[in-house]
């Protein structure tokens, strides 16, 4: 028995050796650098609709009414941090944490900027959430509306603050919010009050950034001042702005904000990926524009958000399978310049019309295939600096097939997304890459080597690939020599075993 075990052990070592040699060659030669905000992968969640971790604050819950509280809270988010971390998310954006008017589950009906929403939990529980996130090297960004409050806010009823408001019953782009009191951000007292509130939460809760979700129509001077004050309060504090239907990322270049939600690109991507063979040239154009502005301001890219209908709804209306549509869209989102922002429930292809219908409670009944795919592209995004910091060069764009190049220092990647209904083949000139190297697929394992001065990329319908430009495996003499040595040793070993067996039979 001992001899048989020894044989198995040696055989295992021989089989394992080539694989150890093969994987000794890393895909990326770029050294790990200090983390920057563009390296993040963000997950936006509605606290009330995420997970219930503390039943003691469930006083206003009505699970039969989507416009009422559903029970999610700070404790519930803290409980699910590993779930988010395992999917590759490095930053959380959480819906407004402030005290709200009755039924303000979304957080935008603010009535006090210095109190937590008791339905979500206490300041102690919020601080615990932030600490737990930091322990996992995750950052926490709070959705902070600076331009609008609930019409029932005490400021509205104070005659001395009449000039604090543009209107106390104004309309917003989100009809589901109803009438809102719109603050006059040209007023110095209002500016000071909002700045003071922003500083207060940094001190009290230790958050890492704000998402100024209603900043689309905020005065540039206010944003510049607010940004300056927040960054003095905490170094490397992140400020993400919200663009609207009538605004673009470009107009925020001098705002002092670090990044802006790219609503224009999001609308295009919903149309581009809702079905196969959709026009994609406009998406390429918008991504290219955002890439050129990246030094001034970072584009935050998304497919849907708290303010839109679900992307899943678009796919279902086209009679398409949502999981595949999400895989195509997210691959694009994770690999173009900018920072991806994924709305909660995308990992289960949550459906819904704009408003409360799209703010459903997350069931955590995972679409395992989609979750695993998100994990895979999230891991690649973290390991490959070219995806977060690299240059962007469109190569091919036709009939739903999109190919582009990302380069950073010694790393070159080719991203190909075949959002069509048939197999596609695209030729990339070898002179644009290196005809002494090969393209190795990191998602599906595809391989392309130069032939006749070009690399031929072949992708099945509705699949994507991230290719890394690497040394040719076939030209690796050490690897070939190792395989030959293994073969010789293995055959010698079999001969010796046979010879020993023969000798044993003769002696018996």
Order of alpha helices (4+ residues) and beta strands (2+ residues): alpha-beta-alpha-alpha-beta-beta-beta-alpha-beta-beta-alpha-beta-beta-alpha-beta-alpha-beta-beta-alpha-alpha-beta-alpha-alpha-beta-alpha-alpha-beta-beta-beta-beta-beta-beta-beta-beta-alpha
